[in-house]
Amino acid sequence: MLDLPSMTNCETVCGDDAIVVCACGFEDRTLALGSSLSPDSSREAIVLVYRNWHDRNRVSEVVNQFERLHVEVEQLDYDRFIPDQFGDIFYAALRRRTGSSVLLDVSTMSKMAILLSLEVCRELNVYTRLFYCEANEYGPTREQYLKAKANPGFPRPSIQVYSGVAGLARASRLSSVAMQGEPSAAIAFMSMNEMLTQALLSAVYPSRLFLINGHPPVHQWRERATAWIHEQLIQEWPDQDNPMKQGPDGEWLPERTTSTLDYRETTEMIRELYWKLALNYRIILAPTGAKMQTVGAFIARAMHPDMHVEYPTPKGFLDFYSRGIGSKWIVDFGRLGDFVSRLREQDIQEHLTVAGQ
């Protein structure tokens, strides 16, 4: 097992002279960090503003929160459909700042923005703490899932929170040319929208597909819902790549599942798949799952940058995506570049030790 820091539950967050980095989303938890920061702790903030989505962004509310705490705010545009340039923009913004560390709020951040922000923090080897706030409710509701399941003519991807798929997004910082020309293996996460996975498959044509489901700490029914949505897709691929197990209620669930909250399970799962596949396949990683599963995917990919990232980008989100502010969590990674380097050494040493036995 890798030496990964645990998540600490928190209500008040001390900025410790950190540069606060967050996104202006539309969910209630967009405001969770600003309402949790202790007074006189942070002096600088970098706020991602989603381009072409200003009517839903809660920009003024986020900025007002920081201004009341006397925090200087810099706004950066983020294009969810063309994210490549954001890495350089964010890199330059961090270099201009004087804060001694980064406090990164991923609660309402795009999956690609999470990956790029963490990658820049790794490149700069900045001391990095991660903040994540759960929602109280997530869309779709359990009633919507049960209604869809009871209707045999209801298309399974329809109990979704997205209005469509815009296409695949990629960024040079997260790309790899390793094993080009070799057969590819795609690692993707189940969600409430099977069309994200279908968009990936239509674009990259992998030889093998490995799906990772998610088990939430509170809304356990969602694990069954995402499995049901992807049931037909799973049947189109070899059984050995996506093994199933019988659940407590007799239903069949994917064996390969990780916590939607504890990122460490996802890191270990992808690490296991990497060593299984890397010798013979080009690995394509699609972070289509939960936010903290994406954090776990970042760590696995940072250890093995020969994995290539492709992200099927949702076109938009329906009105009920999430509601409320739930539990708040902090993960302390220390200097992120040093942290990843230590994990690489540990991972290679463990693998070579096992291989040499």
Sequence and secondary structure as in RCSB ss.txt:
>XXXX:A:sequence
MLDLPSMTNCETVCGDDAIVVCACGFEDRTLALGSSLSPDSSREAIVLVYRNWHDRNRVSEVVNQFERLHVEVEQ
LDYDRFIPDQFGDIFYAALRRRTGSSVLLDVSTMSKMAILLSLEVCRELNVYTRLFYCEANEYGPTREQYLKAKA
NPGFPRPSIQVYSGVAGLARASRLSSVAMQGEPSAAIAFMSMNEMLTQALLSAVYPSRLFLINGHPPVHQWRERA
TAWIHEQLIQEWPDQDNPMKQGPDGEWLPERTTSTLDYRETTEMIRELYWKLALNYRIILAPTGAKMQTVGAFIA
RAMHPDMHVEYPTPKGFLDFYSRGIGSKWIVDFGRLGDFVSRLREQDIQEHLTVAGQ
>XXXX:A:secstr
       EEESSB  TTEEEEEE  SSGGGGHHHHHB TTS  EEEEEEETT TTT  HHHHHHHHHHTT EEEE
EEE SSS TTHHHHHHHHHHH   SEEEEE TT  HHHHHHHHHHHHHHT EEEEEEE  SEESS HHHHHHHHH
 TTS GGGS SBS EEEEE  GGG   TTTTS EEEEEE  S HHHHHHHHHHH  SEEEEEEEE SS THHHHH
HHHHTHHHHHTS GGGS EEE TTS EEES EEESS HHHHHHHHHHHHHHHTTTSEEEEE  S HHHHHHHHHH
HHH TTSEE EEEES B S SEES   EEEEEEEEHHHHHHHHHHHHHHHHHHHHH 
